[in-house]
Structures are given as C-alpha cells and as structure tokens.
Amino acid sequence: NADKSETASNADLDFTLVNKTGYDIKEVLVGPSATKDWAPDMEVLKGRTFKDGASMDIKFHPKATAENWDIKVEWADGSPSEEWLKLNLTKIEKVTLKYDKAADKTTAVIE
C-alpha cells in the first residue's frame, strides 16, 4: 500500500497474533523490551476478549522505534499470565500462541 496516509502504522513492526491455545485471552500487552514495567497503555484488546481460534493484527505507531518487544497475555480463566520477551518484530510477521496441555506449556510460534 503506497498511500501511507490512510494507515497510520509501522509496517516493519506490525504483526498478526493468533490464539490457538484452546483458551480465551482477556488482555494482550505489547511493550518495548527496554521498558521494565507493563503499563496500562500497552494493552491492545481494550476490553474485548481475544477468543480461541481468532487472529488479530497488531499495528504500531509510525514513531515506534524499538526493534525488540515483549508480549504478555492474561488468561480469561485467571490462569497465571505468560510473557515472551525480546521478540524482534522487524523480522516477525506472525506470532501464533499454542498451549500443550500434556506439558502444561504455552509457546509462541514465530513466523
């Protein structure tokens, strides 16, 4: 898309997040790795639920300059949150969250 004015996002950082965990997610926070604390303005769902099986485009402000970003998810059922740190979003198009019930482990598959 050559017309930059209609989409205020940073194409280098933008990515698609996919929920294939089998569970709904109530919060997704995305913040620069350099930031030590999670802040409310990093939350991208804004009160919506990120349903199992759904995908969502995460768009960044054109002025966003960090390459490495952290992702945190809060589960709708109250399970402990999960974090993935130092993801270089300039090299990532898609992040698929998967849950392995037998191992009780959530992973982020990077594409």
N, C-alpha and C positions, 0 to 999 in steps of 0.2 A: 504494500500500500504506500504509494509515493506521497499522498497527501497527509502530512504529519499533523495538520491542524485538527483533523477530526478524531484522532485517537491520542489523547494525552497519556502516553505510556512510554516505557523504556524497553524497546524490543529486545535489547541484549539481555535483560534480566527477566522479562515476562516468561512465565511457565504455566503449565497445566498441572493441577493437583488432582489426583484420582483416589477415591476412597474405595478400596477393595478389601477392607478389614473385616467385614461382616457386622460392623457396629456403626452407629451414628456418632458424629463428632459435633460437639456444641461450640467449640472455639478453635480457631486456627490463628496462631500468631506467627508473623514473619518479621524478623528484625535483623539488622546488620550484625555480623558476628562480633564486631568491635564493641557493641553495646552490651554492658554487663547484665542489665536488668530488663525483664519483659515489661513493656508499658502498654496501657490500655489501647493506645492509638495504633499498636501493631496488629490488633485483632481484625481479621478481614471478613468474618461472617456477619458481623453487625446484628446479632440476634437471630440469624437464620440457623437452621440445622443443616450440616453437611452430611447428607444421607449416605448410607452404604450403597455403593454402586454408582454414585454420582461423580461427576468431574467438574472442575471449576477453573476458570482462567484467572491467574493471579497477575495483576498488572502493577507496574511500578511507575512512580512519578518520574518524568524525564530528568529531573535533577538528582535522582538516586545515583550515587557513585560507587558504593561498596560493591565488590565482586562477591565476597563471601557472606552468606546469610544463614540464619538459624531458623528452624521451623519448630513450633511447639503445637501439639494438639491436646485438647481437653475433651475427654470422652463424655457423651451424654449420660452414660450409666454411672458416672462417678469413679471409674477406674483411675489409677494413677496416670498422670499426664506422661506424654512421650515427647522427647526432643531429638532433633537431628541437627548437628552443629557443623558450621563451616562448609556449607554447600556452595560451590562456585556456580552461581546462577548464570554467568555468562556462557557456561558450557552445558547447561541443562535445559532441555525442552519440556520434560515431563517428569513428575515425581509421583509414583504410584505407591500408596500405603497399603501394606498387606499384613495380615495377622496370622501367625502359625499357632493354632490352638494347642497342638501337642507340645510345642516348645514354650508356649506362653510368651511369644516374642513378636513384637511389631517391627517390621522393617520398611525402609523407604527404598524402592527400586528406582534407580536414576537412569533416565534416558536422555 
